[in-house]
Amino acid sequence: MPQFKCYTTLSGELKQHFGCKVQRISVDAGFTCPNRDGSLDSGGCIFCGGHGSGSFGIRRDLAIAAQIEDGKEVMRRKYRAVKFLAYFQAYSNTYAPVDQLRKLFAEALSVPDVVGLIIATRPDCLPDEVLDYLQELNSQTYLWLELGIQSIHDSTLALINRRHDYRCSVDAVQRAKSRGLRVCAHIILGLPGESREHMLAMAGELNRLGIDGVKLHLLHVMKGTLLADMYDRGEVMVLGRDEYAGLVCDFLELLDPRILIHRLTGDGGHDRLIAPLWSLKKFEILNLIDAEMVRRGTRQGSNRAWAFTEAATTSEIDPLSF
């Protein structure tokens, strides 16, 4: 297997920035979501279960500081980590008054060896007063803002019951970037109705928006979700392993090499995953992606199409259709 990466990684950035091994520790601060609390809807996105998308294995019975201390022991043992980022992952972690956010984030930063924050949220949960606070926080600590964009296509966003459109995502990114925040976009590959062209078009949009980082997620079908019902009725197909690996490589080739790769596949959780079961072998798929990039003799940004994109403005954005 290759001993180097053909793409720019967050782990490499953290090692350079802090001079040591830094790991993320996921915490659950008890947030909810406007797509579940009745503000927009109560059913949530079709892929999201009752605990928030991707929030598996978090000790919700513990206070934030205790969750981090619990995670530190695991990360030290497993990865030999020295410093840590508190990752506010479950649900929408800016969906609260600023005073409440101050208390929660301050508690996380008070834990020894925590050197920064990662805050995941929805594009429609970022009023200006919250972004102003995050700008203040960014001047005091190392900070990433993660936005669940998921897709740039409005028809897809409607189908997955996202309850916001792509223009909302563009607006959130631009207002965050204007305040100097690092922005990481979450993108799901394999969403119902999206062709290969639909999915690869998202790489160009991330380039034009000036995104700083990206998390690519494989569409997982999880128990207890609306997506599971659709899958049972034969309305949804999932990507095959080799198909997904090739798609990720194509995506990376189109992506501006300055954009940091935070993740190339998601974690489904053993107990609740319905499909695709091959995704449980996460390191196999990551190795397959690495090997395919080497086989091609390519790397992130090697498809020069990305270099001819221009920074987007709200007035220029029109979600692509095919």
N, C-alpha and C positions, 0 to 999 in steps of 0.2 A: 504493500500500500504506500501511497505517496507520503512523504514526511513533511510536506508543506501544504498550505492551502492556496487554491487558485482564486481566492476571494478574500476581501478584507473583513476581518472578524472583530466583533466587540471585545472578545477576550484579549486579542492583541492590543487593542486600544487601551484597555484597562491596565494591562501589564506595563505599557509604555507610560501611561499617565501616573500610575501609583508606584511603579517599580517593584511590584510583588503580585502574587496570585490573588485575584479578587473574584468572589462568587456572589451570585444573587441568592437572597433568601426570601421566599414568598411568604407574605403575611396576609391575613384576612382581617380587615379593620371594621367589618360589619356593615359595609356599604350595601346599598341596593342599586336599582337601575330604573330609570323612568319608563323603560319598556316592560317592567315587571310590577312596579308599585302602583300602577293604574294611571300614572300621569300621561303616558302615551298608550300603554297596553298592559295586560297582565300576563300574557303568554310568553313574552320574550322572543328572541330570535329563534329560528327553527332548530339551530344546532346547539342551543344552550340549555343545559340541565338546571336543576334546582339550586346548584351551589355556585353558579357563575362559570363561564367558559374557561377551561384550562386550570381550574383551581383545585387540583387533586392533591391530597396528602397534607393539607394545611391543618394545623392544630387550632381549630376554631374555639376550643374551650379555654385557650390561654389568652392573656393580655398580649398586646403587640410586643412589648419588650421580651416577654417570656417566649413568644413564638420565635423571635429572632435568636434568643439564647439557645433554644432547642435546635434551631436550624444551624447555628454556628458549629455545634459539635459534629453534626452530620457532615457539613461541608469541610471541616478540618480533617476529619477522618477519611472522607471519600476523595477529596480533591487537593488536600494539603493547602487549603486556602488560608490566607493571612488576614485579609481585610474583606469587608462585606458591603453589599448594597442591599438595602431593604426594598423589596419589590412588592408594592401594593398592587396586587394582581386581581383579586376576585371582584367581579362586578365593576361599577363605575366609580373610581376612587377620587373624583373631584365633585361628586354629586352630594354636596353638603355645604353649609355656610362656611365662610373663610375662617371664622373663629374655631370651628370644629376641626377643620383641616390643620390649622396651626398646632393644635394640641396633639393630634395624631402623628403628624410628621415630626414634631419635636420629640415625642416619646421615642420614635424609631432612631432618630439621630443621637439620642442620649446614650444609646447602648454602646459600650466600648467596642472599638474596631469597626463600627459602621461608618463608612466614609462617603455615603451618598444615598440617593433615592432613585427608584424607578417607579413612576406613577402611571398606571394604565387606566384609560377612561374612554368614553365615547366622544365623538366630535360635537355632539349636541349638549354636552355637559361642561362646557368651558365658557361661562360668562366672563366678561372683561375683568370683573373684580377678582375672580379666581386666577386668571392669567396674570394679573398684576402681582398677586401674591406669589405665584410660581416664579415670576421674574425676580422678585425679592429673594426668594429661597435659592434660586439659581446662582445668585451672587454670593451665597454663603456656603454652598456645598455642591458636590457633583450631582447633576440631575439629568434624568431622561424623562420625557413625556411620551408615553405610548398611546397611540390613537388607533382604535379599531375601525379602520377604513373598510376592510374586508373586500370590497369591490368598487370599481369606478363606474359601474354600469347601473343606472337607475332601475332598469327592469329586474336585475338580480337583487338589488337592495329591497325592492318591493316584495319579491318572491320569498326572501328569507326573513321577512317581517322586521327589517332593520328600523323602520319608522323614522329614517332621515334619508335625504338624498345625497348625491355625490357633491353637490355644491356646498352643502353643509360641511363636508370634510375639507374641501378646498379652503373655505373660510376659516375653519379652525386651525389648519396648518399655517395659513398666512398670518393670522393674528398671533399664533405662538412664535413663529419665526421672527416676526417683527419685534418681539421682546427678547430675542437672543436665545430662545430655548432649543435644546436638542430634541428633535422629533423623530420618533420611530413609528413607522406605519405597519400595522398588522394587515396582511393580505392572505385570503384563503384561496388556494388552488383546488379546482374540482367542484366548484359550486354548480348547482343544477342550472342547466341551460347555457352554460358558458363554453364556448369553443376554445381551442388552443389559441386562436387569434385574439379572442376576448381577454384571455388570461395574460398573454404576452404583452398586450397593449398597456397593461398596468405598469410594466417596467418603465416605459416611456413617460407615463404620467408621474411616477415617483421622481424621475429625473427632472422633469419640468417644474415640479413643485419645490425642488430643493430639499427633499427629505434627507435626513442625516443617517437614518438606520431603517432596517426592514426586518420584520419577522414573517417568514413564509410558513403557512400552515396548510397541511393536508386536510381536506374535508373528512372529518370523522363522524360516523353515525353512532351516537351514544344512546343508551337506554334512557327512557323517560323523556325524550325530546320529540318535538313535532317532526323533526327530520327522520326519526326512527319509524314513525307511522308512515311517512312517505316512502321510505325504503321498503317497508313491509308490503306496501301496495305496488311496488315495482316502478315507482315514479322517479327514483333517484338511483344513479349508478355511481360507483366509486372508482377512482383511478387504480390501475394496477401498479405494482412496485416499479417495474422498469419504465413504465409510462411516466410515472411521477418523477423519477430520477432524471429522465431525459428532459422533461418539462422544466425542472428546476435549473438544469444546466443551460437551457435555452434562455430562461429568464435572467440568469446571472450574466450571460454574455451581453445582454441588452442593458444591463444596469451600470450606471455611472460608478466607476471604481472607487470613488470617494465615499460612497454609501456603505456604512458598516452593516455587516450581516450579523443579526442577533440570533437568528434561528432559521433552519432550513426545513424542519418538519416539526409537527406538534406532538404532544403527548396525549394519548387518548385515555389512559387509565385502564388497568387490566380488568377491573371488576365491572365496568360499565360499557366497555367498547363492544359494539356489534360488528362494525366493519370500517376499514379493511383490517383484517387481523394481522397482515404482514407488517403493519405499522408499529406493532409492539416491539419489533426488533429494530429499535431506533438507530443503533450504531451501525447496523448492516446497511441501512439506507443511506446514512451519512457517508460511509465508506464507498458505497456504490456511486454516489454523486462525485466524490473526490476522484475516484478511479476513472469515471467517464470524462471529467474535465481534463485529466491527464491524457487519456486516450485520444481526445480531440485535439490536444495541444493548444488548449484555449484557457482563458481565465475571465474573471469579471470585467465587463466592459470591452471585451475583444471584438464584439460586433459593433462597429463604429457608428451604427445608426444612433446610438445614445448621444453622440457628440454633436448632433445637429438639432437637438431640441433646445428650446429657449425657456427661460423662467416664465411660469404661468402667472396670469393675473385672473381675478375672478371673472372679469368680463370676457376673457378669452376661453374660459373653460366651457366646453360642451361635451358631456359624456359621450364617448365613442359608441357608435352603433354599427352593427354588421348585418 
